[in-house]
Amino acid sequence: YWLHRDDEATPAEEYVSALEELQRAGKIRAFGASNFKPGRFSEGVAAAKVRGVRFDAQQPEYNLMNREIEAELMPLCEREGVSLLPYYGLASGYLTGKYRTEADKAKSARGGRMDKYMAGKGPAVLAALDSIAARTDATPAQIALAWIMAKPAIAAPIASATSVAQVSELMGALRVSLSAADMAEL
């Protein structure tokens, strides 16, 4: 059962108590949180420990373009044994290499979201993905997902696909083994 967005006005003890009741009644097997700030999630984890239950998972945004969870949330989850299932693993498709120019934004409905990635570090990230992909005979998308899977506490990345062919390509990330040099480059 996912708590999808935090209601910061609700004390952790209150929502954890409700989750505990649902779990003990057999209505849910496990529970997790999505989009909780690290401090609030830490409060929830602590409240769950007091009640003898635990958060099993946390679902934040995480990819090569958005790495903010590395500062607090990832270490917290690793320390507490909470699995991370990050979404937007491919940064709305940017990390596939599909969007490299202004004209590329017209390729899909998501193209309008690419401005924030195309500026700043985006081109350098794509260059690193291209370089590693060429050395490993993988695609940029596979490299981006393999990078996530190599990080601490990650259970699995979430990546969207619009066709069976895309799913097949993305599954190739399971065969990619990144070296320490590859990880450092990324």
Secondary structure, DSSP 8 states (H G I E B T S, - for coil): -EE-S--TTS-HHHHHHHHHHHHHTTS-S--EEES--HHHHHHHHHHHHHHT----EEE-B-BTTB-GGGTTHHHHHHHHT-EE--B-TTGGGGGGT---STGGGGGSGGGGGTHHHHSTTHHHHHHHHHHHHHHHT--HHHHHHHHHHTSTTBS------SSHHHHHHHHGGGG----HHHHHH-
